[in-house]
Amino acid sequence: MIGFVIVSHSEALARAAVDLGMQMIHGEAPAVRIASGADGGFGTDAAAIADAIDALADADGVLIITDLGSAVLSSELALDLRTSTVAVRISDGPFVEGITAGLVRAAAGGGLDDVANEVSTALAAKQAHAPAASADAPMPPAASDAPVGAVGSDASVEAVLRNPMGLHSRPAALVVKAVGAFDADVSIANLTTGAGPASALSMIGLLALGAGGGATVRISASGPDAAAAVETVRRLVDDGFGELDQAPA
């Protein structure tokens, strides 16, 4: 599993953002190191960032997520100061949304490239629902175009979102975690609005579907575990993601 270094000018901001993201994790969480503050105040310290990277030397890769622009400069300097050889990427994604989306994707087994892409497009779900500001918005990861039957059986089912808030953050994280356990390429489309399909491994892509309570979705999959993956997601939907008797987050 990859690890994360969170670089922020404010330790309180970093800890709050990581805590928010961790609320979406179901099961084992990725390792996270926070490098924030300088000389007891606001700022960033390249040496502290380098130490944080080295602390994750045994990870399958390290993604650095930063807040303000100068944090990127400190992170770049840290790459020269570190002593470990673990693969490192500095993300260009948003801070809060990126941390949440990245943690969820990493917990589902995503590699460094997968997670870096998820974090980079982490504003897509918000931009999809703010048309005036989204003319140049990056698109969330799309479902694979793997040909039908190329790698195994296909499966598809339609289902109605029973929980009041539909496919919001917590259910999306549950879906990402669930499908990550299968050898299958799973996608979900919002049949009510025509949005999608979106890869079920992308929390941001799922949120961009705008699938609220009562929406009809199509769950599709291809690959050796297609039928089992579709059935697992269908059960989550039918169970209302465990929210039929509680208020959603």
Salt bridges, closest charged atoms under 4 A:
GLU11 OE2 - ARG15 NE 2.81
ASP67 OD1 - HIS9 ND1 3.01
GLU97 OE2 - LYS126 NZ 2.55
ASP113 OD1 - ARG89 NH2 2.29
ASP114 OD2 - ARG105 NH2 3.89
GLU158 OE2 - ARG218 NH2 3.29
GLU231 OE2 - ARG234 NH2 2.57
GLU231 OE2 - ARG235 NE 3.03
ASP238 OD2 - ARG234 NH1 2.26
GLU243 OE2 - HIS168 NE2 2.97
GLU243 OE2 - ARG170 NH1 3.54
